[in-house]
Structures are given as C-alpha cells and as structure tokens.
C-alpha cells in the first residue's frame, strides 16, 4: 500500500526576490544557523538579518557548521538555542547548515535527549514545534533539505554518518531565492547539481515510486540535464540558477516521499570512511549503479523512456557520463581515493555499512554482498 505523501511544509517560496518573504514572518527571536563565511561575504546573511528586523524580529547567528555536520556541533547549537530561546529557527546555506539546524531544533525542543542515538530507531521520534518553527533557505542547488524530512549527522568518535528521516523534520517554510545561490563556486555547483540528479534518478526507479513522484523526478531530470551545463558556463545567470534551484527542490519532493537507492548508500559509506563530498561521490557512483539497476526490467524500461523524452539521441547512462564530463567531475572512485590498499582493506566494512543503510531497501534491486563488492570495484577501477 502506498505511503502518505507530503511535498513541503506550510509555505514554499521560489523565484528571484522571494527572500523578502522573511519580512512577513511572525515571531520575536530568530536563531540563524549557517556554515562558513560565504553567506556573510555575499551579503545574504546581512539581508536575512535586515529583513527580520523589518518584521520586528531580533536574531542571532550560529556559524561554522562543517560540510558534514558533527554531533558535537549540533550539541553546541542546541545549547545556544536553549540560552537564546528563539521562536524561529533558520537554516541558511547548503544541506549541511540546513541539516544541522534541523538537528539542533530537535535537541532544543526536547531537552531530555542527550545523544545522537536517542533519535535513532527503534526510539520513537520526538515531537517538534512546541518552542519554534523552522525556515530553510538553500544556498546550493542539490540537497533539497528545504523540502526534505531527512538529515545526515556524523558521529564524532566513529565518523560514521547517520541518516535520519521523519516527516516531523519537514521545514515549515522553504525560501528558494536564486540570488542566494550565486556565490556558489564552480566545484560546488557541479557537485550539488549532480547530487540533485542522483536524487531524481534514484526516486525515478525507487521501488516505492508512484505517479506523483514520477512526474516530479522526470521534470527535475529534464531541467538538470539542460541547465546544469549552462549555469556552469554562466555562473552569474539568475535565470539558470533559478532553473537549477527549482529542479533541486522538485527532486527533493520526489525522494523525500519515495526514498533513494544504493548510490546514496554507497556514498554515505565512502563519505564516512574517507571524508569526501557527498555530491561528488553521488556523481561518480551514479552511472555504475544505473548500469547495475538496468538488470531490473522495470528500471531498465523507465531509464529508456526517460532517455527518449530527453531527445538527446543517447541512452540515459551515457547522458549522465556526458554531464559529469561537462562539469569536470571525475569518472571513477580511484580519482578520489588514490590509496588502493586502504580501499580494498575496507571492502567488507563498506559492504556492511551500505547494506545497513536505509536507502538500500528502496533500490530496484537489493544487492547481495558479492554484487555490492563488484559495484565497489567496478566504480573504483572503471572496468570489470
């Protein structure tokens, strides 16, 4: 039986200039969570502060969230929230900043929770919105955390990434203004763009896919294939930035409802072990996993139908490879992990982690240990 769908929170804003929607927020104190310095340098952070001030909302900033947010950072942010007592929490930045804001929100609202494992299954997920509501403002076109029920938090001691999903974490307000994404450097544009493509293509063949998720995933793929190369060539184009940001959130609406597949399971694993960028790992793994998934007749048929609709006179796997090449992403994992000995020694750990990942169960083919081993080797060497 199909699961209930939720496409976004209470309000979804997109298009140039929609950052001004902050002036309509209701509340008295906002806690802004952000990453490094890009939002400050671009002037976006100050704009957010100024718009909130126009709404008579005081604000404070928690900055320095890592690319893969650590639980210790979540603890620091939650403790700062408990002291400041905001009624609005704002995640401003890439997926890491938004994920961290969601996680901090959990521990701010539920002070009895102390550890990362307190919110992992089989524990019941805690209730939110007794103290504050959540606003997310993405600065990248990839993670779609602004319309996602999921977070990925890294355990300090083990460096293991934990993916946690619950509709309770769906942001109440998503504000997707392309002007916020203009500061993205080319490398991040490429990586997050391919992350969005992986979201769409994994949702497209998920074993939970349905009529609505298919419409969303197909639309996202079409726009990403067309506009990622364009925004990569003309990084200041607000039109292209808007197309990519919209494609990212549409892909997010699809995957947050029907989940993902082993591209993400393998990427989560390799990110935990090697500290590599999630979007970059997705980009490299995607064509190899698509080839594996094509052994499933239904998935193969869906790939072929989507390729025909793209009007590119090539199969979908070749289209993904071409797109990676256009945005200067590497083609094999050996380009990212040159230590072959370490990679091979970690193989059983990598297989265990990927099989245990929640995304594996919605892949069109649930791989065996040997199939996963073959995939890890194939994507490393680029040959059988």
Secondary structure, DSSP 8 states (H G I E B T S, - for coil): --------SSEEEESTTGGGGGGG---SEEEEE--SSHHHHTTHHHHHHHHHHHTT-EEEEE----SS-BHHHHHHHHHHHHHH--SEEEEEESHHHHHHHHHHHHHHH-TT--SGGGGSTTS------SS-EEEEEESSSS--GGG-SEEEEE-TTT--EEEEE-GGGS-SEEEE-GGGGTT--HHHHHHHHHHHHHHHHHHHH-TT--HHHHHHHHHHHHHHHHHHHHHHH-TT-HHHHHHHHHHHHHHHHHHHHH---HHHHHHHHHHHHH---HHHHHHHHHHHHHHHHTTSHHHHHHHHHHHHHHTSSS-HHHHHHHHHHHTT--SSGGGT---HHHHHHTHHHHHHHHHHSTTGGGSSS---HHHHHHHHHHHHHS--
